[in-house]
């Protein structure tokens, strides 16, 4: 495994060559680091599942360079989907649409639908343009664990199991993309993310409903984004301090996680903070829930799943 600095090497060109050789490349996006393979390379895509220890039935998100590329991979795209693309691409929004024959079963878990997004990160867009094709890029970590927001996180998780890491610094958002199923009427929210349902309503006049049916998109499982330490959820800072004091008196190493007054900072720091707690051998992270609207909905979704609890 080699870490590439785009400021000092021909990093993008090396990544393009690697992808065309069926290699796996960890890349920065505006959300989290992704583990990329060429979208037409079934062998490399199968290797993603193996490296991540991810069930092959759990679909991947296809990443495209430009909104205009959507119709190569998707068919019978709804008006709602078009409106979402116009409003939020490039950016941290994924839409689930009907797939064309260009999409292989390995990406979708043999479903008739595919999840697609157009990332806004400068390096990822340059990579896609030079590649001249799409990639799949789930988070570059072991399945169910805390997503990586720095290149070092990828090194720590996957190490020599992958071929290259493109170091783009810290991810801007720090949480995965919002996933909207546009094959249902009304569209359904499959995963909360940086684009909130309030923003969607304001920009597109689309009222998104809650998810129903089977797990069919990344992040829909009840337990996910899990650190090694235990995560306990509380309503406010006072309760967090009380719980921390109780645990410390029992000899349990506890730490409070609370950026609830600054939701962008909370999203940006959440995964890094959970990883730091593991590095520091903290036993319990006491996380203060965010306000439930806007970006707070995505933060709380990750906290609930990390804790695997509704407390």
C-alpha positions in Angstrom: 0.0 0.0 0.0 1.3 3.4 -1.0 0.0 6.8 0.1 0.1 9.5 -2.6 0.4 13.2 -2.0 -1.3 15.0 -4.9 0.8 18.1 -4.2 4.1 16.4 -4.9 3.4 13.5 -7.3 1.4 12.7 -10.4 -1.0 11.1 -7.9 -4.2 11.2 -10.1 -2.5 9.6 -13.0 -1.1 6.8 -10.8 -4.6 6.2 -9.4 -6.1 6.0 -12.9 -3.5 3.5 -14.0 -4.1 1.4 -10.8 -7.9 1.4 -11.2 -7.5 0.2 -14.9 -5.3 -2.6 -13.6 -8.1 -3.9 -11.2 -6.4 -2.4 -8.2 -8.2 -0.8 -5.2 -7.6 2.9 -4.5 -8.8 4.8 -1.4 -9.9 8.3 -2.4 -11.1 11.4 -0.5 -14.6 12.7 -1.1 -16.4 15.6 0.5 -18.1 13.0 2.8 -15.7 10.3 3.9 -12.8 8.4 2.2 -14.0 5.8 -0.3 -12.5 2.5 -1.4 -12.7 2.8 -5.2 -12.8 0.3 -8.0 -13.7 0.7 -11.6 -17.4 0.3 -12.0 -17.1 -2.1 -14.9 -14.5 -4.3 -13.2 -16.3 -7.2 -11.6 -13.1 -8.7 -10.2 -12.1 -5.5 -8.4 -15.6 -5.0 -7.1 -15.6 -8.5 -5.6 -12.3 -7.6 -4.0 -13.9 -4.6 -2.3 -16.4 -6.9 -0.6 -13.6 -9.2 0.5 -11.4 -6.5 1.8 -14.2 -4.8 3.7 -15.7 -8.1 5.0 -18.9 -6.7 3.5 -21.9 -8.9 2.6 -22.1 -9.1 -1.2 -25.9 -8.5 -1.0 -25.2 -5.0 0.5 -25.2 -2.7 -2.5 -22.5 -0.1 -3.4 -22.8 3.5 -4.5 -21.7 4.3 -8.0 -19.9 7.6 -8.4 -20.0 9.6 -11.7 -18.1 12.6 -13.0 -21.0 14.7 -14.2 -24.8 14.8 -13.8 -25.0 14.2 -17.6 -23.6 10.7 -17.1 -26.6 9.6 -15.1 -28.6 8.3 -18.1 -25.8 5.9 -19.1 -26.3 4.0 -15.8 -30.0 4.8 -15.0 -33.2 4.4 -16.9 -36.8 5.7 -16.4 -35.5 8.4 -14.1 -38.3 10.2 -12.3 -39.0 13.9 -12.3 -38.2 14.0 -8.6 -34.8 12.4 -9.2 -34.1 14.9 -12.0 -35.0 17.8 -9.7 -32.7 16.5 -6.9 -29.8 16.1 -9.4 -30.3 19.7 -10.6 -30.4 21.0 -7.1 -27.7 19.1 -5.3 -25.2 17.6 -7.8 -22.2 17.6 -7.6 -22.6 17.1 -3.8 -23.3 14.7 -0.9 -26.6 13.3 -2.2 -27.2 9.8 -3.5 -30.3 8.8 -5.5 -31.5 5.3 -6.0 -32.9 4.8 -9.5 -33.6 2.0 -12.0 -30.4 0.6 -13.4 -29.5 0.0 -17.1 -27.6 -3.0 -18.3 -24.4 -1.1 -17.9 -24.6 -1.7 -14.2 -23.3 -5.1 -13.1 -25.0 -7.2 -10.5 -21.9 -7.0 -8.2 -22.7 -3.3 -7.6 -26.4 -3.7 -6.8 -26.6 -7.1 -5.0 -28.5 -8.3 -8.1 -31.2 -5.7 -7.5 -33.0 -3.8 -10.4 -32.0 -0.5 -8.8 -28.7 1.3 -8.4 -27.5 4.0 -6.0 -25.6 6.9 -7.8 -24.0 10.1 -6.8 -21.8 12.8 -8.3 -19.2 13.8 -5.7 -18.0 17.4 -5.4 -14.5 16.8 -4.1 -11.9 18.3 -6.5 -9.5 15.4 -6.5 -12.3 12.8 -6.9 -13.8 14.7 -9.8 -10.4 15.1 -11.5 -9.9 11.3 -11.0 -13.3 10.5 -12.6 -12.7 12.8 -15.5 -9.3 11.3 -16.3 -10.6 7.8 -15.8 -13.4 8.4 -18.3 -15.7 6.1 -16.4 -17.5 5.6 -13.1 -16.3 4.0 -9.9 -17.8 2.3 -6.9 -16.5 3.7 -3.6 -18.0 2.5 -0.3 -16.3 3.9 2.8 -12.7 2.7 3.1 -12.9 0.8 6.3 -14.0 -2.6 7.6 -17.8 -3.2 7.3 -19.8 -1.7 10.2 -16.9 0.2 11.7 -16.3 3.9 11.9 -15.9 5.6 8.5 -12.5 7.2 7.7 -12.2 11.0 7.3 -8.4 11.1 7.0 -5.9 9.1 5.0 -4.3 7.8 8.2 -7.7 6.3 9.2 -7.6 4.2 6.0 -4.0 3.1 6.7 -5.0 2.1 10.2 -8.0 0.0 9.0 -7.0 -1.5 5.7 -3.2 -1.1 5.5 -1.6 -3.4 2.9 -5.0 -5.0 1.9 -5.4 -2.2 -0.7 -3.0 -0.8 -3.3 -3.0 3.0 -3.1 -4.4 5.9 -1.0 -4.9 9.3 -2.4 -4.3 11.7 0.5 -6.7 14.6 0.1 -6.5 15.8 3.8 -9.5 15.8 6.0 -13.0 15.3 4.5 -15.0 18.5 4.5 -18.4 17.1 5.6 -17.4 14.1 7.6 -20.6 12.1 7.2 -21.8 9.9 4.4 -24.1 11.2 1.7 -27.9 11.4 2.0 -29.6 8.5 0.2 -33.0 9.0 -1.4 -34.9 6.2 -3.1 -36.4 7.8 -6.2 -38.1 4.6 -7.4 -40.9 5.0 -4.8 -43.7 7.5 -4.7 -43.1 9.6 -2.6 -39.3 9.2 -2.5 -38.0 7.6 0.7 -35.1 8.6 2.9 -32.8 5.6 3.1 -30.0 7.3 4.9 -29.8 10.8 6.5 -26.8 12.8 5.5 -25.4 16.2 4.7 -28.3 17.2 2.5 -31.3 17.4 4.9 -34.9 16.6 4.1 -35.6 20.3 4.9 -33.2 21.4 2.2 -34.8 19.0 -0.2 -38.3 20.4 0.6 -37.1 24.0 0.2 -35.1 23.4 -3.0 -37.3 20.9 -4.8 -40.7 20.9 -3.1 -40.3 17.2 -2.5 -41.7 15.7 0.7 -39.5 12.7 1.4 -41.0 9.9 3.5 -39.3 7.5 5.9 -37.9 4.3 4.6 -39.9 1.1 4.5 -39.1 -2.4 3.2 -35.8 -4.2 3.1 -32.4 -2.9 3.7 -31.3 -1.8 0.3 -28.7 1.0 0.7 -25.5 1.6 2.7 -26.1 2.6 6.3 -29.6 1.1 6.7 -28.5 -1.6 9.2 -29.4 -1.0 12.8 -25.8 -1.3 14.0 -23.2 0.6 12.0 -20.4 3.1 12.4 -19.3 1.3 15.5 -16.1 2.1 17.5 -14.6 -0.5 19.9 -15.6 1.6 22.9 -19.2 1.7 24.2 -21.3 4.7 23.1 -23.9 6.1 25.5 -26.4 8.7 24.3 -27.7 11.6 26.5 -29.9 14.6 25.9 -27.7 17.4 27.1 -24.4 18.5 28.6 -25.5 18.3 32.2 -26.6 14.7 31.8 -23.3 13.9 30.0 -21.2 15.4 32.9 -23.3 13.5 35.5 -22.9 10.2 33.6 -19.2 10.8 33.1 -18.7 11.4 36.9 -20.6 8.2 37.8 -18.4 6.2 35.4 -15.2 7.7 36.6 -16.0 6.9 40.2 -16.3 3.3 39.1 -12.9 3.3 37.5 -14.3 3.4 34.0 -12.6 5.6 31.5 -15.2 7.9 30.0 -15.2 10.9 27.7 -17.9 13.3 26.7 -18.6 14.0 23.0 -20.6 17.2 22.5 -20.6 19.6 19.6 -24.3 20.0 19.6 -24.0 23.8 19.5 -22.2 23.6 16.1 -23.7 20.9 13.9 -21.2 21.3 11.0 -18.4 20.9 13.5 -20.2 17.9 15.0 -20.5 16.2 11.7 -16.9 17.0 10.7 -15.5 15.8 14.0 -17.8 12.8 14.9 -15.9 9.9 13.3 -12.5 11.3 14.1 -13.6 11.7 17.8 -14.8 8.1 18.0 -11.5 6.9 16.5 -9.5 9.0 18.9 -11.4 7.5 21.8 -10.4 4.0 20.7 -6.8 5.1 20.2 -6.8 6.5 23.8 -8.3 3.3 25.2 -11.5 5.1 26.4 -14.1 2.7 27.7 -17.2 4.8 27.2 -18.0 7.8 25.0 -21.0 9.8 26.3 -22.4 11.5 23.3 -24.8 14.4 23.5 -27.5 14.1 20.9 -27.9 16.9 18.3 -31.1 18.9 17.6 -33.2 16.5 15.6 -33.7 18.7 12.4 -31.4 19.5 9.5 -27.9 18.1 9.8 -28.7 17.0 13.3 -30.8 14.2 12.0 -27.8 12.7 10.2 -25.6 13.1 13.3 -28.1 11.4 15.5 -28.6 8.6 13.0 -24.9 7.8 13.2 -24.9 8.1 17.0 -27.9 5.8 17.4 -26.3 3.2 15.2 -22.9 3.5 16.8 -24.6 2.9 20.2 -27.0 0.4 18.8 -29.4 1.8 21.3 -32.4 4.2 21.5 -31.5 5.6 24.9 
